[in-house]
């Protein structure tokens, strides 16, 4: 049985469902391999314009599988290719939406932070509890969390291991929206459909500029933005979008 289910709920939208309910969707090696393979394939699939990733009502991902890693040593962790698989998710050029219900702890919180948009349920729980078992965040938590919520809130979460709710995550900037628990996936798919109907090259350039610009000086980021802006004027979608706007018609974007 697949540990990460792939569905296509609407045109140009891919839905990945974490499917290890007996372990609260914990990330073991097999799950990581399937997840990376899906992201690699979806990144190269021109028909897919937006990706939604979710778990179930109890857990988005409850963290790494401690039973698998408890007895491992430094050399085993180094050879595990965990970081390479995280990199495949991080480098996905398509917009990614995380629909989070239940627990998003450790690697689950880090997986959500790899997304571009996070829709959180009111009773969702986000946390980086690694210090409670003698380690630290290792999937980007020490870097992505401070960038999302600021140093002082991130330090509190990372150093105490204490979780926050979906409402608190939204209030501090870790979630894009917070909705009732039974509306999380529906809202994520609604946003995905909106994004998928827009010109994919413009969406891709926007994501690239935001992510690359976040790690460079303002002038360099503005240069990236300007180049992306100029490039889009050589696309058919730009011509179609502006033609349709002037004619007061609905545009038809074909991704070229």
C-alpha positions in Angstrom: 0.0 0.0 0.0 1.3 3.4 -0.9 2.4 5.6 2.0 1.7 8.8 0.1 -1.5 8.7 -2.0 -1.6 10.8 -5.2 -5.0 12.2 -6.4 -6.1 14.7 -9.0 -9.2 16.4 -7.4 -9.5 19.1 -10.1 -7.9 20.2 -13.3 -4.2 21.0 -12.9 -4.3 20.2 -9.2 -2.4 17.3 -7.5 -3.3 16.2 -4.0 -0.8 14.2 -1.9 -2.3 12.4 1.2 0.0 11.1 3.8 -1.2 7.6 4.4 0.4 6.0 7.4 -2.4 6.4 9.9 -1.3 3.7 12.3 1.8 5.8 13.0 0.2 9.3 12.8 1.8 9.7 9.4 5.3 9.7 11.0 8.1 10.1 8.5 10.1 7.0 8.1 12.5 6.2 5.3 9.9 4.7 3.1 7.6 7.7 3.5 10.4 10.1 2.7 11.3 8.2 -0.4 7.7 8.1 -1.7 7.2 11.8 -0.9 10.4 12.9 -2.7 9.5 10.8 -5.7 6.1 12.3 -5.9 7.5 15.8 -5.7 10.1 15.1 -8.3 7.5 13.7 -10.7 5.0 16.5 -10.1 7.7 19.1 -10.5 8.3 17.7 -14.0 4.6 17.3 -14.9 3.5 20.2 -17.1 -0.2 19.4 -16.5 0.2 20.0 -12.7 0.1 23.7 -11.7 -0.5 23.4 -7.9 0.1 20.8 -5.3 -1.8 20.3 -2.0 -0.4 18.1 0.7 -2.4 16.9 3.7 -2.7 14.1 6.3 -5.9 13.1 8.1 -8.1 14.6 10.8 -5.7 13.4 13.6 -2.3 14.2 12.1 -0.8 16.1 9.2 2.6 14.5 10.1 3.3 13.8 13.8 7.1 13.9 13.3 9.9 11.6 12.4 9.7 7.9 13.1 11.7 7.6 16.4 11.5 3.9 16.4 13.5 3.8 13.1 16.1 6.3 14.2 16.6 5.8 17.9 19.6 3.5 17.6 21.3 5.2 14.6 24.6 6.9 14.8 26.1 9.9 13.1 27.4 8.0 10.1 24.1 6.4 9.5 22.2 9.7 9.7 24.7 11.2 7.3 24.3 8.4 4.8 20.5 8.4 5.1 19.9 11.0 2.3 17.3 12.7 4.4 18.5 16.2 3.5 18.6 15.4 -0.2 15.0 14.3 0.0 14.0 17.5 1.8 15.8 19.5 -0.9 13.6 17.9 -3.6 10.5 19.2 -1.8 12.0 22.6 -1.2 13.0 23.0 -4.8 9.6 22.2 -6.2 8.8 25.0 -8.7 5.0 24.6 -8.4 3.0 26.3 -5.6 2.5 24.0 -2.7 -0.3 24.3 -0.2 -0.2 22.5 3.1 -3.7 21.6 4.6 -3.0 20.9 8.2 -5.3 19.1 10.7 -4.1 17.6 13.9 -0.5 17.2 14.8 2.3 18.9 12.7 5.2 18.2 15.0 8.9 18.0 14.2 9.3 16.9 10.6 5.6 17.6 10.1 5.9 21.2 11.1 9.0 21.4 8.8 7.1 19.8 5.9 4.3 22.3 6.3 6.9 25.1 6.3 8.2 23.8 2.9 4.9 24.8 1.5 4.1 28.2 0.1 0.7 28.5 1.7 -0.5 26.9 5.0 -4.2 26.4 5.7 -4.5 25.4 9.4 -7.4 23.9 11.3 -8.4 25.7 14.5 -7.4 22.7 16.6 -4.2 21.8 14.6 -1.0 21.6 16.6 2.3 22.9 15.4 5.6 22.3 17.2 9.3 21.4 17.1 9.6 19.1 20.1 12.9 17.5 19.1 14.7 18.9 22.2 12.5 16.7 24.4 14.1 13.5 22.9 17.7 14.8 23.0 18.1 16.2 19.5 17.2 19.4 17.6 15.2 20.2 14.5 17.0 18.8 11.5 14.6 19.4 8.5 14.9 23.2 8.4 13.1 24.1 11.6 15.9 26.2 13.0 16.0 28.3 9.8 12.5 28.4 8.4 10.7 28.9 11.7 12.6 32.1 12.7 12.0 33.4 9.1 8.3 32.8 9.5 7.6 34.0 13.1 10.7 35.9 14.2 13.6 35.0 16.5 11.9 35.2 19.9 8.8 33.2 19.2 10.8 30.6 17.2 13.3 30.3 20.1 10.5 29.7 22.6 9.1 26.9 20.4 12.5 25.4 19.6 13.9 25.6 23.1 10.9 24.4 25.0 9.4 22.0 22.4 5.9 23.3 23.4 3.3 23.3 20.6 1.0 26.1 19.4 -2.6 25.8 18.0 -3.7 26.6 14.5 -5.2 29.8 15.7 -1.9 30.8 17.3 0.0 29.8 14.2 -2.1 32.2 12.1 -1.8 35.0 14.6 2.1 34.8 14.6 2.4 34.4 10.8 3.1 30.6 10.6 -0.2 29.9 8.8 -1.8 31.8 5.9 -5.4 31.1 7.1 -7.1 29.3 10.0 -10.5 27.7 9.4 -12.7 25.2 11.1 -11.2 21.8 11.2 -13.7 20.3 8.7 -13.0 23.0 6.2 -9.2 22.8 5.9 -8.9 20.5 2.9 -11.8 22.1 1.1 -10.3 25.6 1.5 -6.9 24.4 0.4 -8.3 22.8 -2.7 -10.3 26.0 -3.4 -7.1 28.0 -3.3 -5.3 25.5 -5.4 -8.0 25.7 -8.1 -7.7 29.5 -8.1 -3.9 29.3 -8.6 -4.1 26.5 -11.2 -6.4 28.7 -13.3 -3.8 31.4 -13.5 -0.8 31.6 -15.9 1.6 29.0 -14.7 4.7 30.8 -15.9 3.8 33.9 -14.0 3.1 31.8 -10.9 6.4 30.0 -11.2 8.4 33.3 -11.7 6.6 34.8 -8.7 7.5 31.8 -6.4 11.1 31.9 -7.6 11.5 35.6 -7.0 10.0 35.4 -3.5 12.1 32.5 -2.4 15.4 33.5 -4.0 14.9 37.2 -2.9 14.3 36.2 0.7 18.0 35.2 1.0 19.6 38.1 -0.7 20.0 41.9 -0.4 17.0 44.1 -1.4 18.7 45.4 -4.5 19.5 41.9 -5.7 16.0 40.8 -5.0 14.5 43.7 -6.9 16.8 42.8 -9.8 15.4 39.2 -9.8 11.9 40.6 -9.7 12.5 42.9 -12.6 14.0 40.2 -14.8 11.1 37.9 -14.1 8.7 40.7 -14.8 10.4 41.4 -18.2 10.6 37.7 -19.1 6.9 37.3 -18.8 6.3 39.8 -21.6 7.5 37.1 -24.1 4.8 34.7 -23.1 1.5 33.9 -24.8 -0.3 34.0 -21.5 0.7 37.6 -21.0 -0.7 38.6 -24.3 -3.9 36.5 -23.6 -4.3 37.9 -20.1 -4.1 41.5 -21.2 -6.1 41.0 -24.3 -8.9 39.4 -22.3 -8.8 42.1 -19.6 -9.2 44.8 -22.2 -12.0 42.9 -24.0 -13.6 42.1 -20.7 -13.4 38.4 -21.4 -12.3 35.4 -19.3 -8.7 34.6 -20.3 -7.6 31.1 -21.3 -4.1 30.4 -20.1 -2.2 27.5 -21.8 1.2 27.8 -19.9 3.2 29.2 -22.8 
